[in-house]
Amino acid sequence: MPSRVLYSIRSCSRISLLRSHIPARSWYSTAAASSTPGQPELYDVVCVGGGPAGLSLVAGLRSSKITSNLKIALVEGQDLQKNVLKDASPTIYSNRCSSLTPASVKYLREIGAWDHIDTSRVQPYQEMQVWDGVSDSRISFDWASASGLALKQPVDRTTIAYMIENLNLTTALLSRLSELDSKLSISSPTRVSSVELGQETEALDLRSWPTVTLDNGRQLAARLLVGADGANSPVRTFAGIPSRGWDYGRHGVVASLRLEGPGWGGEEHKIAYQRFLPTGPVAMLPLPGNMATLVWSTVPERAARLKALKEEDFVAMVNAAFRLSPVDLEYLHTIPEGQKEEVEWREQHTPVDEQKIPMRAVGAQAGSVANFPLKMRHADTYTGERVALVGDAAHTVHPLAGQGLNQGQADAAALVRVIETAVSQGSDIGSQLALEAYTGERWQANNALLGAVDKLHKLYSFGSGPIVPVRSWGLSAVNAIGPLKGWFMRQAAGT
Ligand SMILES: Cc1cc2nc3c(=O)[nH]c(=O)nc-3n(C[C@H](O)[C@H](O)[C@H](O)COP(=O)(O)OP(=O)(O)OC[C@H]3O[C@@H](n4cnc5c(N)ncnc54)[C@H](O)[C@@H]3O)c2cc1C
């Protein structure tokens, strides 16, 4: 690989200021120039990554009157056509689900993507029950009990968030894109194999333009290169933007579960449950009917053992996670099998108020138990000369607050606005000057959330000691103070 691949975009910004580049007004001439033999194809925006953040960004740009004429290329390493919602059976759900905040739903409506969502597979929930697995102190969230709310954006005042399969979202975004136009260049399954700066020829000076080489040999030069390419972002590496943080030493175990009934509130009032255990939180979130999705954050050895259990023992462990003491759970994790009988026996000696915990799981969908390593990362900045990062490429957060995907939607919305402003003013959409507003709007907001989630994770990692009564008191205090509770709910709703 030539050494210039490693050039930082920032180190080249001085050169790009001294040298003339393609004038900002030549949006459409780039299309004509793209057919020049031996030259890379020229695009206004090349977006690497067709996950929720990348698709949302491209759909946002395509659906805006101001930016719809930009020449855009989307590059995705996986096969987007295979990665769509195919099995619409009401008893089969993908194990990768997210809670979409009302703010994300609002943006998806604005860009016309929500109309393409299969809403029969989306479950709004109206209440959240969160409790400390060690002290049992509890907080419940619903809009009615949270007074003092001053919402910046209109939201459905009963819904806290909407559980949705990630596939349902990406399928809808793809369908919105094909409705908008067929001009968008989509390369999938195609991986970016390298990114380097372009060259100067007689016709063009592309020395400040990132040029992406695809694994099929095509080369795309970008006025603006967007990294929506996930936590290990090759675009971020190319731009030389450091990303800092740590691994949690935890894995998120996910599964699609079948419950014995639709939940305590029935079909009309759904509740999301999260119990903080010393190894990490376990959450059961409602899906339509009597389905639910599990996210259980625990140490890697336990995650591997949970995944290896046969279905009846896995289901028993899930029920135990919401009912039995951390000490009981610790023991149950050490036995290789027979959890079902062991849990049944222990439950007889552990009184619980069933109305305050999720309904019992009675089955786990075959093949749905999986685990993902959890980490916290934050890029030092989201922009460089002709580069912007969105979604997990910019930040990765512990899933305990269900915010990672939502942060990516907010990034996409903000970057679309910044590009709209640059286009309206006739300025260069790739210039640092134009892009700075994007970092300004999103970095601080994401940093505050990353910090809060990280502290919550640490606070609840203590299984004993003086911190336990203090955090229990904190939970009870927040539960009792309406306006404070309202503040937490506004953060969760993204409003
Ligand atoms: C267990 C768990 C539960 C979660 N629950 C929630 C939740 O409830 N709510 C929530 O908001 N968030 C949640 N999240 C976080 C959420 O899943 C992520 O934040 C979100 O999926 C990130 O989307 P993205 O588009 O930024 O990145 P990704 O989904 O990672 O997409 C990046 C894309 O880039 C592509 N790519 C990478 N490299 C290349 C390359 N070289 N060439 C071409 N393409 C490339 C990849 O193929 C991929 O499709 C959860 C995460 C976990 C692990």
The ligand as a Gaussian input file, in Angstrom:
#p B3LYP/6-31G(d) Opt

LIG

0 1
 C      -26.622000      -5.794000      21.714000
 C      -26.882000      -4.428000      21.132000
 C      -28.124000      -3.824000      21.317000
 C      -28.379000      -2.545000      20.809000
 N      -29.590000      -1.946000      21.024000
 C      -29.813000      -0.690000      20.588000
 C      -31.059000       0.000000      20.860000
 O      -31.978000      -0.529000      21.490000
 N      -31.210000       1.276000      20.387000
 C      -30.229000       1.903000      19.703000
 O      -30.420000       3.076000      19.323000
 N      -29.042000       1.282000      19.420000
 C      -28.812000       0.019000      19.849000
 N      -27.623000      -0.598000      19.577000
 C      -26.610000       0.110000      18.774000
 C      -26.913000       0.007000      17.286000
 O      -27.103000      -1.347000      16.899000
 C      -25.763000       0.626000      16.492000
 O      -25.456000       1.888000      17.039000
 C      -26.135000       0.824000      15.026000
 O      -26.485000      -0.391000      14.420000
 C      -24.958000       1.439000      14.257000
 O      -25.363000       1.748000      12.938000
 P      -24.314000       2.323000      11.891000
 O      -25.049000       2.434000      10.603000
 O      -23.623000       3.503000      12.434000
 O      -23.175000       1.184000      11.805000
 P      -23.276000      -0.314000      11.307000
 O      -24.644000      -0.865000      11.504000
 O      -22.127000      -1.021000      11.952000
 O      -23.036000      -0.202000       9.736000
 C      -21.762000       0.002000       9.182000
 C      -21.758000      -0.580000       7.772000
 O      -20.520000      -0.267000       7.141000
 C      -20.140000      -1.369000       6.349000
 N      -18.694000      -1.331000       6.159000
 C      -17.711000      -1.386000       7.099000
 N      -16.495000      -1.379000       6.523000
 C      -16.712000      -1.324000       5.179000
 C      -15.848000      -1.299000       4.052000
 N      -14.510000      -1.341000       4.176000
 N      -16.401000      -1.246000       2.820000
 C      -17.744000      -1.204000       2.665000
 N      -18.609000      -1.224000       3.694000
 C      -18.098000      -1.282000       4.943000
 C      -20.590000      -2.595000       7.153000
 O      -20.780000      -3.718000       6.304000
 C      -21.892000      -2.107000       7.778000
 O      -23.045000      -2.471000       7.054000
 C      -27.362000      -1.876000      20.081000
 C      -26.109000      -2.487000      19.874000
 C      -25.868000      -3.752000      20.408000
 C      -24.509000      -4.397000      20.206000

